[in-house]
Amino acid sequence: MSSYDVIIIGGGPSGMMAAGRAAERGRRVLLLEKNRVLGKKLSITGGGRCNITNAEMDVRTFLDHYGENAKFFFSAFSQFGVQHTFHFFESHGLPLVTEAHKRVFPRSQSAEDVTKTMKAYASHSGVTIRTAVRVDGFIMNEGKIVGVKTNHGDFKAENFVLATGGLSHPETGASGEGFSWLRELGHSVTEPNPDIVPLTVGEDWVKNASGRTLSFMKITFGEGKQKFLKVGKILFTHFGLSGPLILNSAHQVKKLLKDGDVPATIDMYPDTDVVTLRNRVLAVFDANKNKQLKNVLKECVPHGMEGAVLEQLDTELAEMKVHSVGKEERLALVDRLKAMPLTVTGTMGFEWAVVSDGGVDLTEVDTRTFASKIHPNLFLTGDVLNVNRPSGGFSLQLCWTSGYISGSHV
Ligand SMILES: Cc1cc2nc3c(=O)[nH]c(=O)nc-3n(C[C@H](O)[C@H](O)[C@H](O)COP(=O)(O)OP(=O)(O)OC[C@H]3O[C@@H](n4cnc5c(N)ncnc54)[C@H](O)[C@@H]3O)c2cc1C
């Protein structure tokens, strides 16, 4: 049985970072990846451009994005945070650019280049890389992890990094066996759920608006005390809603979905109060009395949403001359512009999710080293950890940080 100092299970971003760093420190490292290539998910990140991190240089402000988990991360992100990530990639020949909302991308705009950089880092540091090797479980001796079983035989090591990722986009290799091993090893693993994920909607008007993007909308989810709202860009799709605003609302919406479908409304003019909007629509109507409503609507409804709004009113209104449209219908039109009703019925699932939430609770991990508190020779990185975070580079930064630090301690 071949023996190493460290075995890394999973050749995604966190696994490659951990492998490269450990080998750079002189450890004999074996990286095992079941796909034929490394970084299959990394290569499709950021729509093929890879949002590598978020250029928020203040550690505490950056960590605010990890919500209640922020308190676990100060030491780790001080050891290897955003500035280190910039330095790491630029010194490995991959210049970065910062775009809107502090999102950072490779200047080449190619996620594939990020994968190549990570692969080169691992191999130049001396990592033994074995692809198309599937790990089937740990080998234990008197309660201690001593090796792994694979479809190409057993391998022994002193230390192990579990970097098998979460469950989003199963076609990239995300199959979740890492979570079952962790449960067998005594860890409590919160059941993974799709997160940063598009939402499905019941109403046809939403699906009929497929392909439209509304750049400044307010969407309110839920009712009563549970109600919450977000403002930003909404993308309509053939199944419902997407776009960064929706993806980043999914975590909260999922909590409401536990009690059934979630009612929501879209305010298409969040900056305009009802009275002002009523006056504006009245002025448009007054100036176009003899035209058919369908030809006038574009002056008071966001581009591309005319059909959706009409569908919500009375479709026969479309053909009517504006002077025949009554006050009640005019006010109903404004009500719709301020609150188009829809029903969120679910999420698009793991196939569409950017990440899955769930994973190992951080209270069971020493986050100064990313070692398991139950098995000190096992390190946990990236999406294996139960960390809720928004889109914007925060997932990959967690991979770079947890990968580098675990690689520094194995
Ligand atoms: C479409 C999409 C776009 C995204 N865009 C961004 C973005 O722009 N910015 C951002 O910050 N985050 C983004 N993410 C999230 C980011 O990709 C993940 O957080 C990140 O890939 C997690 O890295 P990881 O190393 O934990 O695991 P993964 O990248 O999932 O890698 C795990 C690896 O382990 C391997 N593996 C699993 N089981 C075994 C086994 N039994 N034996 C051997 N190997 C195994 C898998 O094949 C896989 O290659 C995106 C995700 C998706 C799906």
The ligand as a MOL file (V3000), in Angstrom:
LIG
                    3D

  0  0  0     0  0            999 V3000
M  V30 BEGIN CTAB
M  V30 COUNTS 53 58 0 0 0
M  V30 BEGIN ATOM
M  V30 1 C -22.6980 27.0830 -11.6170 0
M  V30 2 C -21.8820 27.5200 -10.4300 0
M  V30 3 C -21.2920 28.7710 -10.4290 0
M  V30 4 C -20.5570 29.1980 -9.3130 0
M  V30 5 N -19.9510 30.4110 -9.3790 0
M  V30 6 C -19.2380 30.8370 -8.2970 0
M  V30 7 C -18.5320 32.0730 -8.3470 0
M  V30 8 O -18.4710 32.7410 -9.4030 0
M  V30 9 N -17.8770 32.4750 -7.2340 0
M  V30 10 C -17.8740 31.7400 -6.0620 0
M  V30 11 O -17.2960 32.1700 -5.0680 0
M  V30 12 N -18.4580 30.5180 -6.0220 0
M  V30 13 C -19.1310 30.0580 -7.1060 0
M  V30 14 N -19.7160 28.8180 -7.0600 0
M  V30 15 C -19.5310 27.9770 -5.8490 0
M  V30 16 C -18.1580 27.2840 -5.9130 0
M  V30 17 O -17.9870 26.6810 -7.1710 0
M  V30 18 C -18.0480 26.2170 -4.8200 0
M  V30 19 O -18.2060 26.8570 -3.5700 0
M  V30 20 C -16.6820 25.5150 -4.8890 0
M  V30 21 O -16.4930 24.8410 -6.1050 0
M  V30 22 C -16.5340 24.5030 -3.7510 0
M  V30 23 O -15.2500 23.9660 -3.8260 0
M  V30 24 P -14.8510 22.6410 -3.0700 0
M  V30 25 O -13.3850 22.4900 -3.2290 0
M  V30 26 O -15.3910 22.6560 -1.7020 0
M  V30 27 O -15.6520 21.4830 -3.8210 0
M  V30 28 P -15.9430 21.1450 -5.3520 0
M  V30 29 O -15.5860 22.2620 -6.2450 0
M  V30 30 O -17.3290 20.6400 -5.3930 0
M  V30 31 O -14.9410 19.9600 -5.6160 0
M  V30 32 C -15.0880 18.7200 -4.9650 0
M  V30 33 C -14.3850 17.6710 -5.7890 0
M  V30 34 O -14.3700 16.4570 -5.0590 0
M  V30 35 C -14.5550 15.3990 -5.9660 0
M  V30 36 N -15.0750 14.2400 -5.2470 0
M  V30 37 C -16.2730 14.1160 -4.6380 0
M  V30 38 N -16.3930 12.9010 -4.0950 0
M  V30 39 C -15.2500 12.2370 -4.3870 0
M  V30 40 C -14.7930 10.9160 -4.1190 0
M  V30 41 N -15.5360 10.0450 -3.4690 0
M  V30 42 N -13.5670 10.5710 -4.5550 0
M  V30 43 C -12.7940 11.4520 -5.2390 0
M  V30 44 N -13.1940 12.6820 -5.5320 0
M  V30 45 C -14.4000 13.0880 -5.1060 0
M  V30 46 C -15.5610 15.9580 -6.9680 0
M  V30 47 O -15.5410 15.2470 -8.1840 0
M  V30 48 C -15.0990 17.3990 -7.1040 0
M  V30 49 O -14.2120 17.5790 -8.1720 0
M  V30 50 C -20.4250 28.3630 -8.1720 0
M  V30 51 C -21.0070 27.0950 -8.1910 0
M  V30 52 C -21.7340 26.6720 -9.2990 0
M  V30 53 C -22.3540 25.3010 -9.2820 0
M  V30 END ATOM
M  V30 BEGIN BOND
M  V30 1 1 1 2
M  V30 2 1 2 3
M  V30 3 2 2 52
M  V30 4 2 3 4
M  V30 5 1 4 5
M  V30 6 1 4 50
M  V30 7 2 5 6
M  V30 8 1 6 7
M  V30 9 1 6 13
M  V30 10 2 7 8
M  V30 11 1 7 9
M  V30 12 1 9 10
M  V30 13 2 10 11
M  V30 14 1 10 12
M  V30 15 2 12 13
M  V30 16 1 13 14
M  V30 17 1 14 15
M  V30 18 1 14 50
M  V30 19 1 15 16
M  V30 20 1 16 17
M  V30 21 1 16 18
M  V30 22 1 18 19
M  V30 23 1 18 20
M  V30 24 1 20 21
M  V30 25 1 20 22
M  V30 26 1 22 23
M  V30 27 1 23 24
M  V30 28 2 24 25
M  V30 29 1 24 26
M  V30 30 1 24 27
M  V30 31 1 27 28
M  V30 32 2 28 29
M  V30 33 1 28 30
M  V30 34 1 28 31
M  V30 35 1 31 32
M  V30 36 1 32 33
M  V30 37 1 33 34
M  V30 38 1 33 48
M  V30 39 1 34 35
M  V30 40 1 35 36
M  V30 41 1 35 46
M  V30 42 1 36 37
M  V30 43 1 36 45
M  V30 44 2 37 38
M  V30 45 1 38 39
M  V30 46 1 39 40
M  V30 47 2 39 45
M  V30 48 1 40 41
M  V30 49 2 40 42
M  V30 50 1 42 43
M  V30 51 2 43 44
M  V30 52 1 44 45
M  V30 53 1 46 47
M  V30 54 1 46 48
M  V30 55 1 48 49
M  V30 56 2 50 51
M  V30 57 1 51 52
M  V30 58 1 52 53
M  V30 END BOND
M  V30 END CTAB
M  END
